[in-house]
Amino acid sequence: MRVREERQLSEQYSSLVNKAYSTLAQPLSRGLYMLSMRDVYLEEGITATDPQFLTKILEINEELADAQPDDVKKLERNNKEMLDKLTREAAVAFSTGDINTAKQVLVKMKYYSSFEARIKNLKRESGIE
């Protein structure tokens, strides 16, 4: 094998390893990957239907919209706690083979992951570390 071919092959494998690490390092992307391994996918635009959960999501959206710099760290902490809780719920669902529950938990995780991104933006815009 030529050096050029070896380099190209090495770059391809390196890219695959980096993509796999990135996928597995994040609980949401890891869960979505685990669903895909079972030929189950979250359709684009899928939303939660639990009225209590949706009410909570609306409340969090309002809190984020009205957040002052002092509020951002509290919102970040609460969001991280919820993502950690949902990650544990997804792990239990997958380990027991309850794919329906795993799917429902991952839908919720998508909401909280989007909050995480919004909180990061708020922190950046407010100069909060």
C-alpha positions in Angstrom: 0.0 0.0 0.0 1.3 3.4 -0.9 2.0 6.1 1.7 -0.8 8.3 0.2 -3.3 5.5 0.5 -2.3 4.7 4.0 -2.6 8.3 5.0 -6.0 8.6 3.4 -7.2 5.4 5.1 -5.8 6.7 8.4 -7.6 10.0 8.0 -10.9 8.1 7.3 -10.5 5.9 10.4 -9.6 8.9 12.5 -12.7 10.7 11.3 -14.9 7.7 12.1 -13.4 7.4 15.6 -13.9 11.2 16.3 -17.5 11.0 15.1 -18.2 7.9 17.3 -16.6 9.6 20.3 -18.7 12.7 19.7 -21.9 10.6 19.4 -21.3 8.5 22.4 -20.0 11.4 24.6 -23.4 13.2 24.6 -26.3 11.4 26.3 -28.9 12.6 23.8 -26.9 11.7 20.7 -25.9 8.4 22.4 -29.6 7.6 23.1 -30.7 8.5 19.6 -27.9 6.2 18.2 -29.1 3.4 20.5 -32.6 3.8 19.1 -31.3 3.7 15.6 -29.5 0.5 16.4 -33.1 -0.9 16.9 -34.4 0.7 13.8 -36.4 3.2 15.9 -36.1 6.9 15.1 -37.5 10.2 16.4 -39.3 11.8 13.6 -38.4 15.4 12.9 -40.7 17.7 14.7 -41.9 15.1 17.1 -43.1 16.7 20.3 -44.1 15.6 23.8 -47.8 15.2 24.5 -47.9 15.1 28.3 -49.8 18.3 29.3 -47.8 18.6 32.6 -44.5 18.3 30.8 -45.6 20.8 28.1 -46.7 23.3 30.8 -43.3 22.9 32.5 -41.6 23.6 29.1 -43.6 26.7 28.6 -42.6 27.9 32.1 -39.0 27.3 31.4 -39.2 29.1 28.1 -40.7 32.1 29.9 -38.0 32.0 32.5 -35.3 32.0 29.8 -36.9 34.8 28.0 -37.1 37.0 31.1 -33.8 35.8 32.6 -31.5 38.3 34.3 -27.8 37.5 34.6 -28.4 36.4 38.2 -31.0 33.9 37.1 -28.9 32.2 34.4 -26.7 30.1 36.7 -29.7 28.8 38.6 -31.5 28.0 35.3 -28.3 26.2 34.1 -28.0 24.2 37.3 -31.7 23.2 37.2 -31.4 22.2 33.5 -28.3 20.1 34.2 -30.1 18.3 37.0 -33.0 17.5 34.7 -30.7 16.3 31.9 -28.9 14.1 34.4 -32.2 12.7 35.7 -33.4 12.0 32.1 -30.1 10.4 31.2 -30.5 8.0 34.1 -34.1 7.3 33.1 -33.0 6.6 29.5 -30.3 4.3 30.7 -32.8 2.3 32.8 -35.2 2.1 29.9 -32.5 0.9 27.5 -31.2 -1.7 30.0 -34.6 -3.1 30.5 -35.4 -3.1 26.8 -38.3 -0.6 27.2 -37.7 1.2 23.9 -41.0 3.1 24.1 -40.1 4.7 27.4 -36.6 5.4 26.1 -38.1 7.2 23.1 -40.3 9.3 25.3 -37.4 10.2 27.6 -35.3 11.2 24.6 -38.0 13.5 23.3 -37.9 15.3 26.7 -34.1 15.3 26.5 -34.3 17.2 23.2 -36.2 20.0 24.9 -33.7 20.3 27.8 -30.8 20.1 25.4 -32.2 23.0 23.4 -32.5 24.9 26.7 -28.9 24.0 27.4 -27.9 25.7 24.2 -30.0 28.7 24.9 -28.5 29.0 28.4 -25.0 28.9 26.9 -25.9 31.7 24.5 -27.4 33.7 27.4 -24.2 33.2 29.4 -22.0 34.3 26.4 -24.2 37.3 25.7 -24.2 38.4 29.4 -20.5 37.7 29.9 -21.2 35.0 32.6 -18.7 32.3 33.2 
